[in-house]
Every structure is written in structure tokens, then in C-alpha cells.
Amino acid sequence: MTASHTYLNQIFYIPKKFDDLDCIQKYMLSHETLNNYQPKNASIQSAETERSELFRPKQKDSLFWGLYVAHHGINEYNMIQNKHKNREMEEKHTILSFIQKNNNMIKDIAKQSEIKMSQVRLKEIQSELLLDKNTSSYVFFVMCVYYKVNAIIQIENIYMHFQTGSQETFLITKHKNVYEIDLYPISQEKLDHIVTNCLLVPFGQEKPLKGMTGYKVIDLEKMADKLQISYENAKKTELYNAILVKLVELQN
């Protein structure tokens, strides 16, 4: 080996610089590095589940229009321009036809949620759909069936659940007499939080509470906490009645 070759070799090749594989172990593709690897789109997917776009309709029947826009999209809503009344009647006639053709299916879905849906009730819903200026809870339930969605309506500290067996759940918040809807379905994490930490009542219960004997004092205290009702030194009867009054006020 010539002197010049040795000199160049010392400049460009430091002994054992790349011979020791330990120094580049963390850059090598192995089972361990694969397990530690997280795809870039994983964080994007997580962020998408938390997306939110609140929409508060200007029309009087804001409950109807909120669910309409969640289903059809904001672009179609904007294309209606000043013909909202005509489009509302067209959509309601379409839903009316759906009810007439699917009585049994609607009853079956209602039964799964322990909602009493008689033939008389369905007739009332059809009349309300065309005659009433505001969407009632039962009409809204049928709209959820038609659009194939679940919905939760937040009224102060209680959440009313409209279950149709769908995979998507929309959250609607009532502000006085106006409803505001998040146009993105809520994430499973947020739904779990509501179920665990909030007072979630099924829609369609004839009474907002069972009989007093159906509750332990600790159960009533948990409900009172969620409704922000003070119950220090209250007897079971007093606590039960305070919760009942509050629920009736919020649901009406």
C-alpha cells in the first residue's frame, strides 16, 4: 500500500466508524422499530374525529333545519336561498310518504328504545309534520329514523337521547328556543363522556323518572350532582321531587 493511499484512507475512512452496527441500530428496519412506528395519518385520523362545525339555523323551525343540514350538507342549504318554506314542505312530504310506507319498521325501531309508538301516535306525527310550525320530539324521532342517525339534544344539564340504531350520533344544543347542531357526528370518546358524566335520559319516556322506590339515595344524589341541585340534609322524598321538577321543566 502506497503512502498516499494510506494518507487518503485515514482522511476518508475513520477506523470502525461504520463497522460498529450498534451506532445505527435505531435506524435499521426491524420488528422493534416497526412496533414503535406510528403512521403519519394516525394523528390526522384522530384529529378528524374531533372536528366540529356548529350551525344555528335562522329559520323558526331550527330543530328541523339543523337535522336537514346535517344530512344534506351546508352547500345544498345555501342553494335554497329564500325558498326555505317551499323546500321545508317538500322535505316534510317526503318524510310523510316514508312514514306511510314504513309504519312497522318505525314501530320496531321505537320498540328497541322502549318508546311507545302506536298507530294513533303515528297518525298524530303525520298531522304534526304538515301542520305544526315547530318540530315536536316525536316528529324529530321519525326524522332521525328517516335520515338514519342518532341524536342527543342537550337542554341545560340533561341530555335527551334519540336512538335509532345508527352508527352516527349528532349533538344538538338548545339555547332558549333555538337549536344549534354540530354538523360533524360526535366522537365515541365524547359520547362515552356524556354517558358516564351527564344525565342522559331516553326520549319517549312517559315519566322522566321511575317511582321513588326504584332508586337508592346515592343514585338520586348522583343525579342531583349532574343537575347541579343542592341536596344537603335533604330527605329522599325531597331529593326525588326536586329532581323530578327539574327534569319536567327542562323537557317542556
Summary of the structure (lengths in Angstrom):
residues: 252
radius of gyration: 29.2
end to end distance: 97.7
largest distance: 105.7
contacts: 626
relative contact order: 0.10
helix: 56%
strand: 12%
